[in-house]
Amino acid sequence: MSLYYLQHLQKITTVVADTGDIGAIEEFKPREATTNPSLVLSVAQQPQYEKLIHQLVSLYPQDMTLCMQTLLVSLGEKILSYIPGRVSIEVDARLSFDTVATVVYAQKLIELFAQKGIDRSRLLIKIAATWEGIQAAKQLEAEGIHCNLTLIFSFAQAVACAETGVTLISPFVGRIYDWYCENENFNSQDPAKDPGVIFVTKVYNYFKKFDYSTEIMGASFRNTGQIMQLTGCDLLTISPTLLGELSKQEMPQEEVAYKLSVEQAKQLPIEKITCGEKEFEQLHNADQMAKEKLAEGIDKFCADIVKLEEYIETVAQ
């Protein structure tokens, strides 16, 4: 009997749908789901959300922030009705360098979900992994609000998140790959040599070597080879397109089931580092790829939030 890659993944790794599309979630039946401003913008423009947007604007005509937060909660509530696990909901990216405002925004999301009867244990608050964002996550985790630190591109970001005790981080495999293709002429088709894969493997081994509780969720994949090279990772968030490809690709019987494992990580000669604010700034800023991709990622999410607000205003007219 044939074993398909998606079936194999679902047995050994928590598969997360990187989408807000309910149809895709119904089709692939992931345990969890993630959203971001770009995905929310795409979903909000679907005809079935037009009535909801009219309702929100009529309820909060002078408060776009609350309108946006309520839209996120409505989408999250819908997604949670189709999955057994958690959904990640992102804080406004324009607050990425403001610790206090990030905490307040996240607390409001949790409050709105609670009003819907949804427990915080089913939610992950997504925050960009700036130093300010990591400090916001530290405070939120102390309040029992679990966080997903996103746009992870540097080892400094990953280590700082682990030392802070955040629930989960999302290193972006595909965007790292993109940068190396554009700036370092990387063109190997071997996923084991992929810079994004190598980065996530390094983070995974470090976290498991030193028993950090923070989960690692590989994200932003460009092809199925990257995904299968990270089997054994705590979680993998995958787009509907790649989930579809994985569901149709047969897995050779001789292929190794786990590329990553705690047992292997424990045997590696890895030195532990500390990552306070000074070390974070030095290490992160010394990584040109990470510095550029973090800034670019925040800018893109900010732009999509503005587009979403403009769309809401247009629908309301």
C-alpha positions in Angstrom: 0.0 0.0 0.0 1.4 3.4 -1.0 2.4 5.9 1.7 2.1 9.5 0.7 4.3 12.2 2.1 1.5 14.1 3.7 0.3 10.9 5.5 3.8 10.4 6.8 4.2 14.0 7.9 1.0 13.9 9.9 2.2 10.8 11.8 5.4 12.4 13.1 5.0 16.2 12.9 2.2 18.6 13.7 1.0 19.8 10.3 -0.3 23.3 10.3 -2.2 24.9 7.5 -0.7 28.3 6.5 -4.0 29.8 5.4 -7.3 31.3 6.4 -9.1 29.6 3.6 -11.8 27.4 5.3 -12.1 25.2 2.2 -8.4 24.3 2.3 -8.6 23.6 6.0 -11.6 21.3 5.4 -9.8 19.5 2.7 -6.4 18.8 4.3 -7.6 18.5 8.0 -4.5 20.0 9.7 -4.2 20.0 13.5 -3.6 23.7 13.6 -3.7 26.8 11.4 -1.8 30.1 11.1 -2.8 33.5 9.7 -1.0 36.7 8.9 -2.1 40.1 7.5 -1.5 39.0 3.9 -3.7 35.9 4.4 -6.4 37.8 6.2 -6.5 40.4 3.4 -7.0 37.6 0.9 -9.8 36.0 2.9 -11.6 39.2 3.8 -12.0 40.0 0.1 -14.1 36.9 -0.4 -17.8 37.6 -1.0 -19.0 35.8 2.1 -17.2 38.3 4.4 -18.8 41.4 2.9 -21.8 41.2 5.2 -19.6 40.8 8.3 -17.5 43.8 7.4 -20.6 45.9 7.0 -21.7 44.8 10.5 -18.4 45.6 12.0 -18.2 49.1 10.5 -21.7 49.8 11.8 -20.8 48.6 15.2 -17.4 50.5 15.4 -17.7 53.4 12.9 -15.0 55.4 14.7 -12.7 52.6 15.8 -10.8 50.9 12.9 -8.6 49.1 15.4 -11.5 47.4 17.2 -13.1 46.7 13.8 -9.9 44.9 12.7 -9.5 43.0 15.9 -13.1 41.8 15.7 -12.6 40.7 12.1 -9.5 38.7 13.2 -11.5 37.1 16.0 -14.3 36.2 13.7 -11.9 34.5 11.3 -10.1 32.8 14.1 -13.4 31.5 15.6 -14.4 30.1 12.2 -11.0 28.3 11.7 -11.1 26.8 15.2 -14.5 25.2 14.4 -12.6 23.0 11.8 -9.4 22.1 13.7 -8.6 20.4 17.0 -5.6 22.5 17.9 -4.6 26.2 18.0 -4.9 29.1 15.6 -2.3 31.8 15.3 -3.6 35.4 15.1 -1.2 38.2 14.4 -0.8 41.5 16.2 -0.8 44.7 14.1 2.7 44.7 12.5 2.8 48.5 12.9 3.3 47.8 16.6 6.4 45.7 16.1 8.8 48.1 17.9 6.4 49.0 20.7 6.3 46.5 23.6 3.5 48.2 25.6 1.2 48.6 22.6 1.8 45.0 21.5 0.8 43.7 24.9 -2.3 45.8 25.0 -3.4 44.7 21.5 -2.8 41.0 22.3 -4.7 41.3 25.6 -7.7 42.8 23.7 -7.6 39.9 21.2 -7.7 37.4 24.1 -10.6 39.3 25.7 -12.6 39.3 22.4 -12.0 35.5 22.0 -13.1 35.0 25.6 -16.4 36.8 24.9 -16.9 34.1 22.1 -16.3 31.4 24.7 -12.9 30.5 23.2 -10.2 29.6 25.8 -6.7 31.1 25.4 -5.2 27.6 25.3 -6.4 27.4 21.7 -4.8 30.6 20.7 -1.3 31.7 19.7 -0.6 35.5 19.5 1.7 36.1 16.6 4.3 38.8 17.1 7.3 39.9 14.9 10.5 38.8 16.6 12.0 42.3 17.2 13.6 42.8 20.6 10.5 44.8 21.6 8.3 42.0 20.3 10.2 39.4 22.3 9.8 41.5 25.5 6.1 41.8 24.8 5.9 38.0 24.5 7.7 37.6 27.8 5.1 39.6 29.6 2.2 37.9 27.8 3.5 34.4 28.5 3.7 35.4 32.2 0.0 36.1 31.9 -0.7 32.7 30.4 -1.1 34.1 26.9 0.8 31.9 24.5 2.8 33.5 21.7 4.1 32.6 18.3 7.2 34.7 17.4 7.3 35.1 13.7 9.6 36.4 11.0 12.6 34.5 12.6 15.6 34.8 10.4 18.6 35.0 12.8 20.0 32.7 15.4 19.9 35.6 17.8 16.1 35.9 17.4 15.7 32.2 18.0 17.9 32.1 21.1 16.3 35.2 22.6 12.9 33.7 22.2 13.9 30.5 23.8 15.5 32.2 26.8 12.3 34.3 27.2 10.2 31.1 27.2 7.9 31.9 24.4 5.6 29.0 23.3 6.6 28.8 19.7 8.8 30.4 17.0 8.3 30.4 13.2 11.6 30.5 11.2 11.0 31.4 7.6 12.7 28.8 5.4 11.6 30.0 2.0 12.4 33.7 2.6 15.9 32.7 3.7 16.2 30.6 0.6 15.0 33.6 -1.5 17.6 35.9 -0.1 20.5 33.5 -0.8 19.3 32.9 -4.3 19.1 36.7 -5.0 22.3 37.7 -3.1 24.6 34.7 -3.0 23.7 33.0 -6.3 22.6 29.9 -4.5 21.2 27.4 -7.0 21.5 23.9 -5.5 18.5 21.6 -5.9 19.7 19.6 -2.9 17.3 20.4 0.0 20.0 19.3 2.5 22.1 22.3 1.3 19.2 24.8 1.4 20.2 27.8 3.6 16.7 27.9 5.1 16.7 24.2 5.9 20.2 24.5 7.4 19.0 27.4 9.6 16.0 25.6 11.0 18.1 22.4 11.6 20.6 24.5 13.6 17.8 26.1 15.7 16.2 22.7 16.3 19.4 21.0 17.4 20.2 23.9 19.7 16.8 24.0 21.4 16.8 20.2 21.9 20.4 20.0 23.0 19.7 22.5 25.9 16.1 21.4 26.6 14.3 24.6 25.8 10.5 24.2 25.9 10.0 26.6 22.9 8.5 24.8 19.9 9.9 25.3 16.4 7.5 25.6 13.5 9.2 25.7 10.1 7.3 28.2 7.8 7.4 29.9 4.4 8.2 26.9 2.3 9.0 27.1 -1.5 8.9 23.4 -2.3 8.2 20.0 -0.9 11.9 19.1 -0.7 12.4 21.8 2.0 9.5 20.3 3.9 10.6 16.7 3.8 14.1 17.7 4.8 12.7 18.9 8.1 10.6 15.9 9.1 10.7 15.5 12.8 10.5 19.3 13.4 7.9 20.1 16.1 5.5 21.7 13.7 5.5 22.7 10.0 3.1 25.3 8.6 2.4 24.6 4.9 0.4 26.4 2.2 -2.6 24.6 0.6 -0.7 24.3 -2.7 2.2 22.4 -1.1 -0.2 20.4 1.1 -1.9 19.3 -2.2 1.5 18.3 -3.7 2.4 16.3 -0.6 -0.9 14.5 -0.6 -0.1 13.1 -4.1 3.6 12.3 -3.8 4.4 8.7 -2.8 7.2 8.3 -0.3 9.9 5.7 -1.1 10.1 3.0 1.5 13.8 3.4 2.0 13.5 7.1 2.8 14.5 8.0 6.4 11.5 8.8 8.5 13.1 11.5 10.7 15.6 14.1 9.4 15.5 15.8 12.9 15.5 14.1 16.3 16.1 15.0 19.9 18.4 12.0 20.2 20.7 13.2 17.4 20.7 16.8 18.8 21.8 15.6 22.2 24.9 14.1 20.7 26.1 17.2 18.9 29.0 19.3 20.3 27.1 22.6 20.6 28.1 25.5 22.8 25.5 27.5 24.7 25.3 31.2 24.3 23.5 34.0 26.1 21.4 36.6 24.3 20.5 39.6 26.2 19.6 42.9 24.5 23.2 43.8 23.7 24.1 40.4 22.3 20.8 40.3 20.4 21.5 43.6 18.7 25.1 42.6 17.8 24.3 39.2 16.5 21.2 40.0 14.6 22.6 43.2 13.0 25.7 41.3 11.9 23.5 39.0 9.8 22.7 41.0 6.7 20.1 38.5 5.5 18.3 38.5 8.8 18.4 42.2 9.1 17.0 42.8 5.6 14.3 40.0 5.7 13.0 41.1 9.1 12.6 44.7 8.0 11.1 43.6 4.7 8.7 41.2 6.4 7.4 43.8 8.8 7.0 46.3 6.0 5.0 43.8 3.9 2.7 43.0 6.7 2.2 46.7 7.5 1.4 47.4 3.9 -1.2 44.6 3.8 -2.8 45.9 7.0 -3.2 49.3 5.4 -4.7 47.6 2.3 -7.2 45.7 4.5 -8.2 48.9 6.3 -8.7 50.6 2.9 -10.8 47.6 1.7 -13.0 47.7 4.8 -13.6 51.4 4.3 -14.5 50.8 0.6 -16.9 48.0 1.4 -18.6 50.1 4.1 -19.3 53.0 1.7 
